[in-house]
Amino acid sequence: MSMIRSKLDVAEMVKNACIEAARNGFRDASVSGLCTDGAIEAAISAIQKLDVEKIVKKQSGT
């Protein structure tokens, strides 16, 4: 696999993890009764808490 392809794969995994974290954070906050602004803040916080190193290690198989 080329280095560029590998980097793109990692970027795609990180992007997908961010989207999933944001959706889950927003949903959980909304269910808990937060307003839309609060739910958006929760979604952003969920992205900030992502363990990017773990995602990269998962992609590399280590």
Contacts in CASP RR format, 6 or more apart in sequence:
PFRMAT RR
TARGET T0000
AUTHOR 0000-0000-0000
METHOD contacts of the structure
MODEL  1
MSMIRSKLDVAEMVKNACIEAARNGFRDASVSGLCTDGAIEAAISAIQKL
DVEKIVKKQSGT
1 9 0 8 1.000
9 59 0 8 1.000
10 55 0 8 1.000
10 56 0 8 1.000
10 59 0 8 1.000
10 60 0 8 1.000
13 55 0 8 1.000
13 56 0 8 1.000
13 58 0 8 1.000
13 59 0 8 1.000
14 50 0 8 1.000
14 52 0 8 1.000
14 55 0 8 1.000
14 56 0 8 1.000
17 50 0 8 1.000
17 55 0 8 1.000
18 47 0 8 1.000
18 50 0 8 1.000
21 43 0 8 1.000
21 46 0 8 1.000
21 47 0 8 1.000
21 49 0 8 1.000
21 50 0 8 1.000
22 43 0 8 1.000
22 44 0 8 1.000
22 46 0 8 1.000
22 47 0 8 1.000
23 43 0 8 1.000
24 46 0 8 1.000
25 39 0 8 1.000
25 42 0 8 1.000
25 43 0 8 1.000
25 45 0 8 1.000
25 46 0 8 1.000
26 39 0 8 1.000
26 40 0 8 1.000
26 42 0 8 1.000
26 43 0 8 1.000
28 42 0 8 1.000
29 38 0 8 1.000
29 39 0 8 1.000
29 41 0 8 1.000
29 42 0 8 1.000
29 43 0 8 1.000
30 36 0 8 1.000
30 39 0 8 1.000
34 42 0 8 1.000
END
